Amino acid sequence: MINSIKFQNFKSFKTLGLVLLALYPLAIISGNLLINFFTILISISFFLNLKDNKKYFSDKSFYLLIFFFISLLINNIVSIDPQNSFPRTIKILFIIFFVIEIKRLVNIYKTNYLKYVFLSWSLILLFLSLDIIFETIFGHNIIGIKSYMPGRVASFFGDELVAGAFFHGFILFFFSYLINVNIKDNKLLFIIIAILVISFLIGERSNFIKVFLSILIFSSLAIKIDYKLKTLSTLIILVLIAIFINFNDFYKSRYYNQIKTIFSINGYQEYIKKSQYGAHRDASIKIFNEYFLFGVGLKNYRLEVGKKKYENNDFLKTEFRVATHPHQIHHELLSETGIFGYLCFLIFLVLSLYYGIKSYLINKNLYLLSSIIFILTSVLPILPSGSFFSTYTGGIFWLNYAIMLGFTNTKS
């Protein structure tokens, strides 16, 4: 009996991470506290299954993660405020445990129980979609949360207004699951159209563009439907969006009036000089020039940006440059980690994607393709983004990265 109890406990350690993985989107919706809690629990699961995880220490992917972590440690040493940077640096160490544990789970359960993880993610995304539609119609979500900004949907995220980033992080996994359960093509096309419209209704312009590009790339590679139907679907989406913009003042303001300058001659430069994003980026470039080699250190942009020397009256909203991050991943990395950290990140990212794409070309796994496309669209230049090192944005990114790694063969 004692041996039986021990076996059951051992078995529960094996599957603990799988349950946490299935519920991880709920942690992301709930907020930073639960995201960190889940990340720590999955990291603990890594150690509980250390015997199985040891074999991944010889993976090239593991070497890449260690390389990235060491680059951040070096950055921390020369940071303008090492004490402020240190927690975020150490957090990457837990991310490594988190990623390797998920790689173990994918490798062990990809032929059986992993499908239930993606089913769970799909159901959570569907529930969130219904809540977004509810809020669009009634002005508040199903539990009464309202957005403080007209034309933006809050849903369960409250004042954060990050539902669009959640869509970007999980939508391709949802489509991959539908394809794997052999949903009919006409139903899949209808769902894609509906999801794109919902993504538009959320009101996050940058994330809508990322979702649109992600689905466009995914559809061209993974959905075997006649190109005429794909073209017709695209036209339907564009017509629906045009109708919403034309008949809703809030969407017209966000998707047309606020950005119409971009489409004129020299419009992008003019838009940047009049927007808060432009003020952020101008300040981040100045910080990068000031601390070219190593930057100011993780989480230190906010400490440096308020200084008078970064004020630039050529930018209309220069006084609003003060923020926690410059709202663009490349500007964040350059200003906080300098050219050293930025190049290390690019090496880490490019090699990770190389191994992922190489594996996809061999096994054609749709979940692998989904995570690759997400990572590629996450690091697009120009488009605004959340802070790469923040809990929310980082939680979605590293989850996708872990899924990519799980389906990637990088054995040395």
Summary of the structure (lengths in Angstrom):
residues: 412
radius of gyration: 22.0
end to end distance: 42.0
largest distance: 78.7
contacts: 1363
relative contact order: 0.12
helix: 77%
strand: 0%
